[in-house]
Amino acid sequence: MKKIEAIIKPFKLDDVREALADVGIAGMTVTEVKGFGRQKGHTELYRGAEYQVDFLPKVKIDLILTDDRVDVAVEAILKSAKTGKIGDGKIFVYPVEQAIRIRTSEQDDEAI
């Protein structure tokens, strides 16, 4: 099992969700997050004063999948989240040692 963590631009969330659904992946956790990388934020004007916004709004998607579904999911996220501009995001893939469904006590592949 693997965990895919994708950090994307918020307006791309629906595109990513649809792309994952098209390849048969429906379950995910979505969290609104803030951060920056090479973008380094931007400057905004508020009531005549200019200020630096260091942390930009992003969306983090977490998926737990069987090993055989990881490449399909990563490809779907790449294609649907890409704008070609700085700040498109990142995808991380981690190993998962164990998964347990609380309701039924099913474990590992059966739990996801």
KABELWO-V170836 format. One record per backbone hydrogen bond with DSSP energy under -0.5 kcal/mol. CO is the residue of the C=O (numbers start at 1). NH is the residue of the N-H. Records with the same first field share a line. If there is no record, write none. Layout:
BEGIN
CO: NH / NH
END
This chain:
BEGIN
1: 96
2: 4 / 65
3: 5 / 94
4: 6 / 63
5: 92
6: 8 / 61
7: 90
8: 59
9: 12
10: 13
12: 16
13: 17
14: 18
15: 19
16: 20
17: 21
18: 22
19: 23
20: 23 / 25
21: 24
24: 26
29: 62
31: 33 / 60
33: 58
35: 56
37: 40
42: 53
44: 51
46: 49
49: 46
51: 44
52: 54
53: 42
54: 56
56: 35
58: 33
59: 8 / 61
60: 31
61: 6
62: 29
63: 4 / 65
65: 2
66: 69 / 70
67: 70
69: 73
70: 74
71: 75
72: 76
73: 77
74: 78
75: 79
76: 80
77: 81
78: 82
85: 88
88: 9
90: 7
92: 5
94: 3
99: 108
100: 102
101: 105
106: 101
107: 110
108: 111 / 112
109: 112
END
